[in-house]
Amino acid sequence: MPLIRRDDAAPAPGQERREIPRDREGLIAQLDDKRPVARRRASRELAGDAGAVDALCDALEREQDEGCRHAMLTALLVTGGQRVQERLLPLLRSEDAALRNGAIEVLQGMPKLAAGYMDELLADPDSDVRIFAVNILESLRHERVPDWLRGVLERDDHVNVCAAAVDVLTEVGDDHCLDALRQLPARFPGEPFIAFAVRTAERRITGEERGDGR
């Protein structure tokens, strides 16, 4: 379910009743309401309120309802800013795949802040975190994306991290990444799928992609 910057899921008239004050304090309290519909409503109304970021993130980490999570993540995307980034980055280590993917999607929507954390993520000792960082780069509109991906190909020693970078470069790469791509198979000579992925990416980037499977 993609995150959006507008409320496209407004409830039908009468579906949700305003039973508590609609100020920040009241809305934050409603994030703990037993009814999912009330938690969704509070999340939407807190969108854009920088003072509610911590409360939304706290609620997100304990929320199990998919619709409520979506509303909370959308509110955080609309709000944006350094604090949202700080609270979402630790979620990349969560064992909850849906929560990780939601955090990735919000971070992708805040490209101006990427330079502040991407170098650190791509150097993380956990290869899974580095893969999640590459996933963020896939849709991140930032001028350094090609440089970050080339750095992965040239320096990362984990084959799966490099494979993820090749996949992204297949979609966003240009001629400047070809040297790093072509040198990658020599770094992992025992991994034939890397050579295949590199050939696929090279053909896509150079416009020589063929449909004969070679």
C-alpha positions in Angstrom: 0.0 0.0 0.0 1.9 3.1 -1.2 2.1 6.1 1.1 0.5 9.3 0.0 0.6 13.0 1.0 -3.1 13.5 1.0 -6.1 11.9 2.8 -7.7 9.7 0.2 -9.4 7.5 2.7 -11.7 9.9 4.5 -14.4 8.1 6.5 -18.0 8.3 5.5 -20.1 10.9 7.4 -20.9 9.7 10.9 -18.4 6.9 10.7 -16.1 8.5 13.2 -17.3 10.7 16.1 -15.1 13.3 17.6 -15.4 12.3 21.2 -12.2 14.0 22.7 -10.6 17.4 22.2 -9.0 17.8 18.7 -5.9 19.5 20.0 -2.5 17.7 19.9 -2.8 16.3 23.4 -6.2 14.8 22.7 -5.2 13.4 19.3 -2.1 11.8 20.8 -4.3 10.2 23.5 -6.5 8.8 20.7 -3.5 6.9 19.2 -4.1 4.5 22.1 -7.8 4.2 21.4 -9.1 0.6 21.2 -10.8 1.3 17.9 -8.6 1.2 14.8 -10.9 3.7 13.1 -10.2 6.2 15.9 -6.4 5.6 15.7 -6.5 6.2 12.0 -8.4 9.4 12.4 -6.0 10.7 15.0 -3.0 9.8 12.8 -4.4 11.7 9.9 -5.1 14.8 11.9 -1.6 14.8 13.4 0.0 14.9 9.9 2.2 17.9 9.6 2.6 18.4 13.4 6.3 18.2 14.2 5.5 18.1 17.9 3.7 14.8 17.4 6.4 12.9 15.7 7.6 11.0 18.7 4.1 10.0 19.7 3.3 8.8 16.2 6.5 6.8 16.1 5.9 5.3 19.5 2.4 4.3 18.3 3.7 2.9 15.0 6.1 0.6 16.8 3.3 -1.1 18.8 0.6 -0.9 16.1 -0.6 -4.1 14.5 -3.4 -2.9 12.3 -2.3 -2.4 8.7 -4.6 0.5 8.1 -3.4 2.3 11.2 0.2 1.8 10.3 -0.4 3.2 6.9 -2.0 6.3 8.4 0.8 6.8 10.8 3.5 6.4 8.2 1.7 8.8 5.9 1.5 11.3 8.7 5.2 11.0 9.2 5.9 11.4 5.5 3.8 14.5 5.4 5.6 15.9 8.5 9.1 15.0 7.4 12.2 16.5 9.1 15.2 15.4 11.0 13.3 13.9 13.9 11.3 11.6 11.6 14.5 10.4 10.1 16.1 9.8 13.5 13.1 7.7 14.7 12.7 5.7 11.5 16.3 4.7 10.9 16.4 2.2 13.8 13.3 0.5 12.3 15.6 -0.8 9.5 16.7 -3.4 12.1 13.2 -4.5 13.0 12.3 -8.1 12.4 8.9 -6.9 11.2 9.3 -6.8 7.4 6.2 -4.6 6.9 7.5 -2.1 9.5 10.9 -2.0 7.8 9.4 -1.5 4.4 7.2 1.3 5.7 10.2 3.1 7.2 12.1 2.7 3.9 9.2 4.2 2.0 9.1 7.3 4.2 12.8 7.7 4.1 12.7 7.6 0.3 10.2 10.4 0.4 12.7 12.7 2.2 15.7 12.9 -0.2 17.1 16.2 1.1 18.0 14.5 4.4 19.6 11.4 2.8 23.2 12.7 2.8 23.0 12.9 6.6 22.7 9.1 7.1 23.3 7.2 3.9 27.1 7.0 4.2 26.7 5.6 7.7 24.0 3.0 6.6 26.1 1.8 3.6 29.0 1.3 6.0 27.0 -0.6 8.7 28.5 -3.9 9.8 25.2 -5.6 9.3 24.8 -6.6 5.6 21.0 -6.6 5.9 21.1 -3.0 6.9 23.3 -2.2 3.9 20.8 -4.0 1.7 18.0 -1.9 3.2 20.1 1.2 2.5 20.4 0.2 -1.2 16.6 -0.3 -1.3 16.2 3.3 -0.1 18.4 4.4 -2.9 16.2 2.7 -5.5 13.6 5.5 -5.4 15.6 8.2 -3.7 15.7 11.4 -5.8 19.2 12.6 -4.8 22.1 13.6 -7.0 24.5 11.3 -5.1 22.6 8.1 -5.7 24.9 6.9 -8.6 28.0 7.7 -6.5 26.6 5.7 -3.5 25.8 2.7 -5.7 29.3 2.8 -7.4 30.8 2.9 -3.9 28.9 -0.3 -3.0 30.2 -2.1 -6.1 33.8 -1.0 -5.5 34.0 -1.6 -1.7 31.3 -3.8 -0.2 32.5 -7.3 0.4 29.1 -9.0 0.7 27.8 -10.5 -2.5 24.1 -9.9 -1.7 24.7 -6.2 -1.0 26.5 -5.8 -4.3 23.7 -7.8 -6.1 21.1 -5.4 -4.7 23.2 -2.5 -6.0 23.4 -4.0 -9.4 19.6 -4.4 -9.5 19.1 -0.8 -8.7 21.7 0.3 -11.2 19.8 -1.6 -13.8 17.0 0.9 -13.3 18.9 4.1 -12.5 22.5 3.6 -13.8 24.2 5.6 -16.5 27.5 5.3 -18.4 29.5 6.5 -15.4 28.7 3.3 -13.5 29.8 0.9 -16.2 33.4 0.5 -15.1 32.4 -0.4 -11.6 29.9 -2.9 -13.0 32.3 -4.5 -15.3 34.9 -5.0 -12.6 32.4 -6.6 -10.2 32.5 -10.2 -11.5 36.2 -10.4 -10.8 35.5 -9.6 -7.1 33.1 -12.5 -6.8 34.5 -15.1 -9.3 32.6 -18.0 -7.6 29.2 -16.3 -8.0 28.0 -16.8 -11.6 24.8 -15.0 -11.0 26.7 -11.8 -10.4 28.2 -12.0 -13.9 24.7 -12.6 -15.3 23.2 -9.6 -13.4 26.1 -7.4 -14.5 25.5 -8.3 -18.2 21.8 -7.6 -17.8 22.5 -4.2 -16.2 25.1 -3.3 -18.8 22.7 -4.0 -21.7 20.0 -2.0 -20.1 22.2 1.0 -19.4 23.8 1.0 -22.9 20.5 0.4 -24.7 21.7 -3.0 -26.0 19.3 -5.1 -24.1 18.2 -8.2 -26.1 15.4 -10.6 -25.6 17.4 -13.8 -26.5 18.4 -14.5 -22.9 22.1 -14.1 -23.5 
